Structure formats: C-alpha cells, structure tokens
C-alpha cells in the first residue's frame, strides 16, 4: 500500500522534507507507521508527535488504507 506522509514544522526539519511516499503492509496501524518513521529519523523521538489521517486527528490504533494522507506534526501553542 502507498501512503503519503506530510510533515509540518519541527517534524519537517527533523525529516528534511515536507512530503514522503512510503510503501507499507496491509493492516499497518498509524502507531506502527510512526514507529517506523522514528526509527528512520531518530530525532523525531524528541517530539510529542500528533497525527492526522486524511485531515482527521487519528489515534495510534487506526488501521491505514492505501492512498491515505498521513500528516505528522507537533502540538502548537500560543497566547
């Protein structure tokens, strides 16, 4: 299955790109995908990562589907 990854802010800096495409196995969860990305880009482990799948916040248990767009970002705060 082909997944499109989008990185924002500090996550894009850590990965060195704003977009990637990745082949994953069927029945891969969002949490498993994030663990794979952290393994490839260890500096991501220093961030509290949030994910959205197809523009909807997602939890780690969500099973991904072919063609999903997965956004990876950190919490944003302001005041």
Steps between C-alpha positions, in 0.01 A plus 500: 500500500620850426469764773569870453667663799489873568728660757450841659721728710761325709411162351586623149832629633577165665415300188652748256188505284138610509373200298587133464333197348542168674400143419351324802341162566124454518351533850776738611385728781582869522707426811706239318558743214617770742735251669651417159547869419665564839734207437604660169518852649596462870488874573120476472502306829572825685160641395148425614355404165140541393353337191208558271380262232318658208471827695345339811688456829583133544613276783775242484257209457351627173562259212627676189369449148661525160527864392454650847662837568666497841599836650766497773538810716566625851258675732470872437454745784461869510374777709 
